[in-house]
Amino acid sequence: MKIFPAIDIKDKKCVRLIKGDFENKTEYETSPIDQAGKYKDHGFKNLHIVDLDGALTGKMVNLDIIQEIVNKYDLKIEIGGGVRSLGSIKQYIDIGVEKVILGSGAIKNKELLKEACNKFKNKIALGLDAKDGNLFVSGWKENLNIKTIDFLREINDFGVSRIIYTDINRDGMKSGPNLSDTVIISEISSCPVVISGGVSSINDIKKAKELNNKKIEGIIVGKAIYDGDIKLNELAMEID
């Protein structure tokens, strides 16, 4: 199972939000570039980055930081946050990221999602963010009143290369990931699924690995690293 340590960027700093709330954020002293370096030094190969400024503005605010991370460290990076056009996707792919994560823009505009998957094969990941089974968009403020599994069935043949499934109720709460719902998503999905939201301890990583589910590709770890609940050397021992 791949482990994706997370970097969320806001105002050029590493931050973590509680349930996606920009008013409820913790800032950390380490810069995104230095944090990526720490992950690299500990032997991590994958990295999950969210440009929160991009998510708020719909523009690629931190492209320079992402490019520096790509150039300095040999990491497989998935990047999301405010990617709403084919041009933005191309810019990220051109600087060397492995996958571009589409979210609200592509969920609301399925033609964009389909076109992106056709144009950038094996490069498009889709973030599905759910609360009580329903799909949410626009910074988790808008309930589409669509069951996440129903939406997934609609787009299952588009050619998405990775699903990132987040349980909003768990995100930033360190209450343990929603493994049962992730398993359901993985059973429906035609592509690999990554667990997101709620990782609180190394035990959560072990439980995810014990699922031994070949459709579940990896797990994202964020706040628990920054708050010291999971030590990087301990987490690095779980790298496959």
Buried (B, 14 or more C-beta within 10 A) or exposed (E): BBBBBBBBBBEEBBBBBBBBEEEEBEEBEBBBBEBBBEBBEBEBBBBBBBBBBBBBEBBBBBBEBBBBBBEEBEBBBBBBBBBBBEEBBBBBBEBBBBBBBBBBBBBBBEEBBBBBBEEBEEBBBBBBBBBEEBBBBBBBEEEBEBEBBEBBEEBBEBBBBBBBBBBBBBBBBBBBBBBEBBBBBBEBBBBBBBBBBBBBBBEBBEBBBEBEBEBBBBBBBBBBBBEEBBEBEEBBEBEE
